[in-house]
């Protein structure tokens, strides 16, 4: 059996509108004909050879996308339909998008009918709420071809993936052996036991479930002393990448946060330093986590092991 995806529109005022959901009897329907929910358009720049056939690609970037949603707003009376129309209108006012943009949240169903993890894309209202109105089967309706613009062409997961540079001890069974208590009174007998504390490691595998590469955010809790390198091994998409850290120094308990996403790049510490760029190499290379498995390591550490190091990132998808 085929199952419809779940589609929700979150407004700039925090309101939510279920446009399509299993068993939904809501009063806003998403009709057939939605567009702009799959592959975005790309701007590919290529240089032509002067004396040789063909050209060579120079750069590529995902362009902002346009999303078209054919909607019908229903009401048992015209007054109900008008009230719902006004709520939707307030939720989409583009003049308020500078504090919070609207979001389209989607989740496909698998073959068993269970929803996959949600994906979202930020957007703002362009046009389409001019529409028409009428009456059908004793109910009043407004029909719109809602046009939304997304400045970021990618759908993103609704929460970050976080991976720590840590290994854990053996995980034991939760339920106790026969005739033993459920909760362990001494930490040895019984069934409810805790594993040992995580142990710091310099090598981990980070899995990016998205369709596109993603720039990670690093969180480092001291003690730690530079220099050292943050390394991502070669993948099916690119060669080995190295981000050199020169002089970053953290006392025990101090935290450094390094954001590497273009347009948001920052390096700050819990001690209050907001731009400790001298800690980084000249012209630092901020690498990405490619789709699939990425072998990531911290190379060249000396002295005490840090309390913890972790990577977080938001997976990006080409469509719903």
C-alpha positions as CSV (number, residue, x, y, z in Angstrom):
1,X,0.0,0.0,0.0
2,X,1.2,3.5,-0.8
3,X,1.0,6.1,2.0
4,X,0.9,9.9,1.6
5,X,3.7,12.0,3.2
6,X,3.0,14.3,6.1
7,X,3.3,18.0,5.2
8,X,3.0,20.8,7.8
9,X,3.4,24.5,7.4
10,X,4.8,26.5,10.4
11,X,4.1,30.2,10.3
12,X,6.3,33.2,11.2
13,X,4.0,33.6,14.3
14,X,4.6,30.1,15.5
15,X,1.3,28.6,14.3
16,X,1.1,25.2,12.6
17,X,-1.1,24.1,9.7
18,X,-1.4,20.4,8.9
19,X,-1.7,20.4,5.1
20,X,-1.5,16.6,4.7
21,X,-1.5,13.9,7.3
22,X,-2.7,10.4,7.6
23,X,-6.4,10.3,8.6
24,X,-6.5,14.1,8.7
25,X,-9.9,15.8,8.7
26,X,-8.4,19.3,8.9
27,X,-9.7,22.3,7.0
28,X,-6.7,23.0,4.8
29,X,-6.0,20.5,2.1
30,X,-2.9,20.1,0.0
31,X,-4.2,19.2,-3.5
32,X,-2.3,17.4,-6.3
33,X,0.2,19.4,-8.2
34,X,2.7,20.6,-5.6
35,X,6.0,21.6,-7.2
36,X,9.5,22.4,-6.0
37,X,9.9,19.7,-3.4
38,X,12.6,17.7,-5.1
39,X,15.9,18.5,-6.7
40,X,16.8,22.2,-6.5
41,X,18.1,24.1,-9.5
42,X,21.9,24.6,-9.8
43,X,24.0,27.4,-11.2
44,X,26.9,25.8,-12.9
45,X,29.7,28.1,-14.3
46,X,31.9,26.6,-17.0
47,X,34.7,28.1,-19.1
48,X,35.0,27.3,-22.8
49,X,38.3,26.4,-24.3
50,X,39.4,28.9,-27.0
51,X,40.7,26.3,-29.5
52,X,39.5,23.0,-28.1
53,X,36.0,21.5,-28.2
54,X,34.0,21.6,-25.0
55,X,34.4,23.4,-21.7
56,X,35.6,22.9,-18.1
57,X,33.3,23.4,-15.1
58,X,34.6,26.2,-12.8
59,X,32.0,26.4,-10.0
60,X,28.6,25.1,-8.9
61,X,26.1,26.3,-6.4
62,X,22.5,25.4,-5.4
63,X,20.2,28.2,-6.3
64,X,17.2,29.3,-4.1
65,X,14.1,27.3,-4.9
66,X,10.4,28.2,-5.5
67,X,7.8,26.0,-3.9
68,X,4.2,25.8,-5.3
69,X,1.5,24.5,-3.0
70,X,-2.1,24.2,-4.3
71,X,-4.3,24.6,-1.2
72,X,-8.0,24.5,-0.5
73,X,-9.3,26.1,2.7
74,X,-12.7,24.7,3.9
75,X,-15.3,26.0,6.3
76,X,-18.8,24.7,7.3
77,X,-19.8,28.4,7.0
78,X,-18.2,31.2,5.1
79,X,-17.2,32.9,8.4
80,X,-15.2,29.8,9.4
81,X,-13.4,29.7,6.1
82,X,-12.6,33.4,6.3
83,X,-11.3,33.0,9.8
84,X,-8.9,30.2,8.8
85,X,-7.9,32.2,5.7
86,X,-6.9,35.1,7.9
87,X,-4.9,32.9,10.3
88,X,-3.0,31.5,7.4
89,X,-2.4,35.0,6.0
90,X,-1.0,36.3,9.3
91,X,1.2,33.2,9.5
92,X,2.8,34.0,6.2
93,X,3.4,37.7,6.4
94,X,6.9,38.2,4.7
95,X,7.5,41.4,6.6
96,X,8.0,39.3,9.8
97,X,10.4,36.8,8.2
98,X,13.5,38.7,9.5
99,X,12.9,37.5,13.0
100,X,11.6,34.0,12.1
101,X,10.9,32.5,8.6
102,X,8.1,30.2,7.8
103,X,9.0,26.5,7.6
104,X,7.7,23.6,5.5
105,X,8.1,20.4,7.4
106,X,7.7,17.1,5.6
107,X,8.1,13.4,6.3
108,X,7.7,10.6,3.8
109,X,6.2,7.2,4.6
110,X,8.0,3.9,4.1
111,X,6.5,0.8,2.7
112,X,5.2,-0.2,6.2
113,X,3.4,3.2,6.7
114,X,5.8,4.5,9.3
115,X,7.0,8.0,8.9
116,X,10.7,8.7,8.2
117,X,12.5,11.4,10.1
118,X,11.2,14.9,9.4
119,X,12.9,17.4,7.1
120,X,12.3,21.1,7.0
121,X,13.0,24.0,4.7
122,X,12.8,27.7,5.6
123,X,10.8,29.8,3.2
124,X,8.8,33.1,2.8
125,X,5.6,34.0,1.1
126,X,5.9,35.3,-2.5
127,X,2.4,35.3,-3.9
128,X,-0.7,33.1,-4.6
129,X,-3.2,34.1,-1.9
130,X,-5.3,36.1,-4.4
131,X,-7.3,32.9,-5.1
132,X,-10.9,32.2,-5.7
133,X,-13.8,31.2,-3.4
134,X,-17.0,29.2,-3.8
135,X,-19.3,26.6,-2.3
136,X,-19.3,22.9,-2.8
137,X,-21.5,20.2,-1.1
138,X,-22.7,22.8,1.4
139,X,-19.2,23.9,2.5
140,X,-17.5,27.1,1.7
141,X,-13.9,27.2,0.3
142,X,-11.0,29.3,-0.8
143,X,-8.5,27.9,-3.3
144,X,-5.0,29.2,-3.6
145,X,-1.8,28.5,-5.5
146,X,0.6,29.3,-2.8
147,X,4.1,30.3,-3.9
148,X,6.9,30.2,-1.4
149,X,10.6,31.1,-1.9
150,X,13.4,29.3,-0.1
151,X,16.7,31.1,0.0
152,X,18.4,27.9,1.2
153,X,17.8,25.3,-1.5
154,X,18.2,22.3,0.8
155,X,15.8,20.6,3.1
156,X,17.5,20.0,6.5
157,X,17.0,17.6,9.4
158,X,15.0,19.2,12.2
159,X,17.8,18.5,14.7
160,X,21.6,18.1,14.7
161,X,23.6,14.9,14.6
162,X,26.1,14.9,17.4
163,X,29.0,12.5,17.6
164,X,31.6,12.3,20.4
165,X,35.2,11.3,20.3
166,X,34.6,8.5,22.8
167,X,34.5,4.8,23.2
168,X,32.2,2.9,25.6
169,X,32.6,-0.2,27.7
170,X,30.6,-3.4,27.1
171,X,26.8,-2.9,27.3
172,X,25.2,-5.6,29.4
173,X,21.6,-6.9,29.2
174,X,19.1,-4.7,30.9
175,X,17.0,-7.5,32.4
176,X,18.4,-9.5,35.4
177,X,19.1,-13.2,35.5
178,X,16.6,-15.4,37.1
179,X,16.2,-14.9,40.9
180,X,18.3,-11.8,40.9
181,X,16.9,-8.3,41.7
182,X,15.9,-5.9,39.0
183,X,18.0,-3.1,40.3
184,X,21.6,-3.9,41.3
185,X,22.2,-2.9,44.9
186,X,26.0,-3.3,44.7
187,X,26.7,-2.4,41.0
188,X,27.6,-6.0,40.3
189,X,24.6,-8.3,40.9
190,X,21.1,-7.8,39.5
191,X,20.1,-6.7,36.1
192,X,20.2,-2.9,36.0
193,X,23.9,-2.0,35.5
194,X,25.8,1.0,34.1
195,X,28.6,0.8,31.6
196,X,31.9,2.4,32.4
197,X,32.5,6.0,31.7
198,X,33.3,6.9,28.1
199,X,37.0,6.9,27.2
200,X,38.4,9.6,24.9
201,X,39.6,8.5,21.5
202,X,41.3,10.4,18.7
203,X,39.6,8.5,15.8
204,X,35.9,8.2,15.1
205,X,33.6,7.5,12.2
206,X,31.0,10.2,11.5
207,X,28.0,9.1,9.3
208,X,26.3,11.9,7.3
209,X,22.9,10.6,6.3
210,X,22.2,13.5,4.0
211,X,22.5,14.0,0.3
212,X,24.9,16.9,0.5
213,X,28.1,17.6,2.4
214,X,27.7,19.5,5.7
215,X,30.1,21.7,7.7
216,X,30.6,20.6,11.3
217,X,30.6,22.5,14.5
218,X,33.3,21.5,17.0
219,X,32.9,21.6,20.8
220,X,36.1,21.0,22.7
221,X,36.3,20.9,26.5
222,X,39.8,21.3,28.0
223,X,42.4,20.7,29.0
224,X,43.9,20.9,25.6
225,X,47.0,22.6,24.1
226,X,47.8,23.3,20.4
227,X,49.2,22.7,17.9
228,X,47.1,19.8,16.5
229,X,45.1,19.0,13.4
230,X,41.5,18.2,12.8
231,X,41.6,15.7,9.9
232,X,39.0,14.1,7.7
233,X,40.3,11.1,5.7
234,X,39.7,10.8,1.9
235,X,36.1,9.8,0.9
236,X,34.5,8.8,-2.4
237,X,33.9,12.5,-3.1
238,X,37.2,14.3,-2.1
239,X,40.7,13.9,-0.9
240,X,42.0,14.1,2.7
241,X,41.3,17.4,4.4
242,X,43.2,19.1,7.2
243,X,42.2,22.0,9.5
244,X,45.3,23.1,11.4
245,X,44.9,24.5,15.0
246,X,48.0,26.4,16.1
247,X,47.8,27.8,19.6
248,X,44.4,26.9,21.1
249,X,44.9,26.6,24.8
250,X,42.1,25.6,27.2
251,X,42.4,25.0,30.9
252,X,40.4,22.1,32.5
253,X,36.7,22.7,32.1
254,X,37.0,25.6,29.6
255,X,35.1,25.1,26.3
256,X,35.9,26.2,22.8
257,X,33.2,26.2,20.0
258,X,34.3,26.3,16.4
259,X,31.6,26.8,13.8
260,X,32.8,26.1,10.2
261,X,29.7,26.7,8.1
262,X,30.2,29.5,5.5
263,X,28.5,32.7,6.5
264,X,28.5,31.6,10.2
265,X,32.2,30.9,10.8
266,X,33.2,31.7,14.4
267,X,35.6,30.6,17.1
268,X,34.7,31.4,20.7
269,X,35.6,30.2,24.2
270,X,33.8,30.0,27.5
271,X,36.5,32.4,28.8
272,X,34.9,35.1,26.6
273,X,37.2,35.3,23.6
274,X,35.0,35.7,20.5
275,X,37.5,35.9,17.7
276,X,40.7,33.9,18.7
277,X,41.7,33.6,15.1
278,X,45.4,33.4,16.0
279,X,44.6,29.9,17.2
280,X,44.0,28.9,13.6
281,X,46.5,28.5,10.8
282,X,46.7,31.3,8.2
283,X,43.9,30.9,5.6
284,X,42.3,27.9,7.5
285,X,40.6,25.3,5.4
286,X,37.2,24.4,6.8
287,X,36.4,21.0,5.5
288,X,33.0,19.3,5.1
289,X,31.5,15.9,6.1
290,X,30.6,14.1,2.9
291,X,27.5,11.9,2.5
292,X,28.1,8.5,4.0
293,X,30.9,7.5,6.4
294,X,33.7,10.0,7.3
295,X,36.8,8.9,9.2
296,X,37.6,11.9,11.4
297,X,40.7,12.2,13.7
298,X,42.6,14.6,15.9
299,X,46.2,14.4,15.1
300,X,49.2,15.7,17.1
301,X,47.7,16.0,20.6
302,X,50.3,16.2,23.4
303,X,49.8,16.5,27.1
304,X,46.6,15.7,28.9
305,X,43.6,14.2,27.2
306,X,40.7,16.7,26.7
307,X,37.6,16.2,28.9
308,X,35.5,15.8,25.7
309,X,35.5,16.6,22.0
310,X,32.4,16.4,19.8
311,X,31.2,17.2,16.3
312,X,27.6,18.3,15.4
313,X,26.0,19.1,12.1
314,X,22.7,19.4,10.4
315,X,22.1,16.9,7.5
316,X,21.1,18.5,4.2
317,X,18.8,16.8,1.6
318,X,18.1,17.5,-2.0
319,X,14.3,17.1,-1.6
320,X,11.6,15.6,0.6
